[in-house]
Amino acid sequence: MPRNQPYSKFSPLFWDTECLSQNPAIVAGEFPLSTKALSRAYPTRALRYWFIYHFLRQEFQQLSRPLSICEVGIDTGQMLQFMQSVGDH
């Protein structure tokens, strides 16, 4: 979609999905998703990590400085694992 279209200011429309379909941890089955979810190119359960990844990346680019992040959850740090597995996407 060209940037001069009505939705061009809504940046999530331009976020790439390769960090899901080509993520080494997801492809290798190392990311904590069900077998059914892992069989999908774009696992719906991984969208929460995809959204936060892009949001934090956008904030980092806008602020031009490292971010201080505190992940609070009930499991084993999947967000950090996802962020580290994405690489430079």
VMD Tcl script that draws the C-alpha trace (Angstrom):
set ca {
  {0.00 0.00 0.00}
  {1.47 3.38 -0.93}
  {2.23 5.67 1.99}
  {-0.14 8.38 0.70}
  {-3.23 6.24 1.28}
  {-5.70 7.00 4.13}
  {-4.22 4.37 6.46}
  {-0.58 5.22 5.81}
  {-0.14 6.75 9.29}
  {-1.17 3.50 10.95}
  {2.27 1.87 11.05}
  {1.14 -1.62 12.16}
  {-0.27 -2.13 8.67}
  {3.33 -2.07 7.41}
  {4.92 -4.34 10.04}
  {6.50 -7.40 8.50}
  {5.28 -10.90 9.26}
  {8.58 -12.60 8.43}
  {9.53 -12.60 12.11}
  {6.72 -15.16 12.50}
  {6.98 -17.23 9.33}
  {10.80 -17.29 9.28}
  {11.57 -17.12 13.00}
  {14.19 -19.84 13.68}
  {12.78 -20.69 17.11}
  {9.24 -21.09 15.78}
  {10.31 -23.00 12.66}
  {12.47 -25.39 14.74}
  {9.67 -25.95 17.25}
  {11.71 -24.49 20.11}
  {9.18 -21.78 20.93}
  {6.52 -22.90 23.46}
  {3.56 -23.34 21.11}
  {1.34 -26.35 20.52}
  {2.09 -28.75 17.67}
  {-0.99 -27.43 15.86}
  {0.17 -23.80 16.23}
  {3.69 -24.71 15.11}
  {2.29 -26.22 11.91}
  {1.02 -22.78 10.82}
  {3.12 -20.21 8.93}
  {1.64 -17.47 11.13}
  {0.68 -18.98 14.51}
  {-2.12 -16.88 16.01}
  {-0.82 -17.49 19.54}
  {2.49 -15.86 18.56}
  {0.83 -12.63 17.43}
  {1.09 -11.20 20.94}
  {4.89 -11.47 20.68}
  {4.87 -10.12 17.11}
  {2.92 -7.03 18.20}
  {5.14 -6.26 21.21}
  {8.30 -6.90 19.16}
  {7.28 -4.30 16.59}
  {6.01 -1.84 19.19}
  {9.30 -1.98 21.13}
  {11.31 -1.77 17.92}
  {9.36 1.34 16.90}
  {9.87 2.93 20.33}
  {13.60 2.16 20.19}
  {13.88 3.82 16.77}
  {11.92 6.89 17.87}
  {13.84 7.38 21.11}
  {17.27 6.50 19.67}
  {18.39 5.00 22.96}
  {18.21 1.64 24.72}
  {14.90 0.82 26.41}
  {14.43 -0.46 29.94}
  {11.94 -3.32 29.79}
  {10.41 -5.32 32.61}
  {8.58 -8.46 31.48}
  {6.14 -9.71 34.08}
  {4.44 -12.99 33.34}
  {3.53 -16.38 34.65}
  {5.88 -18.54 32.62}
  {9.50 -18.61 31.46}
  {10.18 -15.40 29.54}
  {8.77 -16.16 26.10}
  {8.88 -12.49 25.10}
  {12.63 -12.29 25.66}
  {13.06 -15.60 23.81}
  {11.03 -14.27 20.86}
  {12.93 -10.96 20.77}
  {16.27 -12.79 20.76}
  {15.17 -15.26 18.08}
  {13.99 -12.58 15.65}
  {17.46 -11.24 14.97}
  {17.58 -8.16 12.74}
  {14.12 -8.37 11.15}
}
mol new
graphics top color blue
foreach p $ca { graphics top sphere $p radius 0.5 }
foreach p [lrange $ca 0 end-1] q [lrange $ca 1 end] { graphics top cylinder $p $q radius 0.2 }
display resetview
